[in-house]
Amino acid sequence: MNLIADLLFFAAALALGYAATLAVARLPFFPLREVVVGVPLREVTPTQIEYAARTAVAGNFFTVNLDAVRAAFEKLPWVRKAEVRRRWPDGLELGIEEHLAGARWKQPDGADVRPVNREGELFAAASN
């Protein structure tokens, strides 16, 4: 009986410790307050940056998922590559490499015209 009581006490202590860790991680300590763009942008608008940040950034300075944030910014039409870093104490630093359109690719049926960047990659974006 003592062994079972000890095991139950140990399991309860582990569960309490786990719950306390989750509660502390959800407290509003170290909230993210800013996203700093490291380079001037030509095609990506501040509205697009703000929308992607509002939809993808969740958590605080320590719990934000940088891979998910990077993927959200890379879904923007003119973004070729994005890099996201934590910036102490309350921000994220965003580095964006934009597509540089070098040509247009027209499908044989003529229905779809898409820009091609200087690396030869097709990308979906509004072109003139």
N, C-alpha and C positions, 0 to 999 in steps of 0.2 A: 504494500500500500504506500509506503514511503517513497518508493521508486516512481510510482505513478503520479503521486502528488508532486514530486520534484520535477518530473517531465512536464506536467501541466503548468507548474509555476514558471519553468524555463520558457515554454511556448507562449505563455501570457506575457512574459517580459519581452520576448522577441517581437510579438505583435504590437505591444505598446511602443517599443522603440521604433518600429517601422512606421507606425501611425504618427509619432512625434516628428520623425524625419520628413514625412510627406507634408505635415502641417507647417513646418518651418520653411520648406521649399516654396509653399504657396503664399507665404506672407509677403507683403509688398515691400520687402527690403530690396534695395538696388534696382529700382524700376528703370526701364529704358525710356529715355526722354527725347533722344534725338538720333537721326540718321544723317551722317555727314557724307556727302558725295565728294570724293577726292579729286575728280577731274571735271572740267567744264564739259557739258554735254551739248551736242548739236541737234540730234534727232529725238532723243528721249526727253519728254516733258516733265516738269516737276509734278504735274498732276498724276502721271503714270507712276512716278517714283513713290508718291504719297499713297496711291491706291495699293501698290504692291507691298509697301511697308505695313499698311494697316491690315491687310489680309494675311500676311505671312509672319509678322513679328508677334510672338506670343511668349510670355514668361518674363523673367527678369534677366539681369546681366549674366548670371551664371547658368540659367536654365534654358535660354533661347536656343533653338535648334538652328545653327548656322547653315547647315546643308539645306534645310527647307527654305530658309530665307534666300539663299543663293539661287536655288531652283526657281523660286517665285520671280526673282528679278530677271533670270535668264529666259523666262517665258515672254517678256516684253518684246514687241516686234523688232526693234532696232538693236537689241542687246545681243551681242555675240558671246560675251563671256562676262561673268560677274564674280567679284571676290568680296567676301564679307568678313570683317574682323571686329572683335570687341574693342571698344575705345573707353578706357577707364575715365570716369566712374559710372557714366550713365548713357553710353551711346554705342552705336554701331558705325563703323567706317565702311563705306561702300566704294569699291573700285569697279567701274564699268568700262568695258571695251565695246564700242559700238561697231556695227557693220559699216563698212565703207563701200557703198555701191559702185561697182566698176562697169557693170553692163546689165542688160535685161535679157531674160530668157523667155522666149515665146514658145509655147507648146505648138506642135505641128498643126493641131486643129484651130489654133489661133484664139482659143477661149481664155487661156490663162497666161498672163505675163507677170513674171516674178523677177525681182532684182537678184543679181549675183554679186557677192562681195569680192574683194580683191584676192581672197584665198580660194575662189572658185566654188564657194558654197551658196546654194540657193537659200533664200530666206523669205519669209512672208512679212511684207510691210507695204504700206502705202507708198507708191512711187509716182513721180511726176511724169 
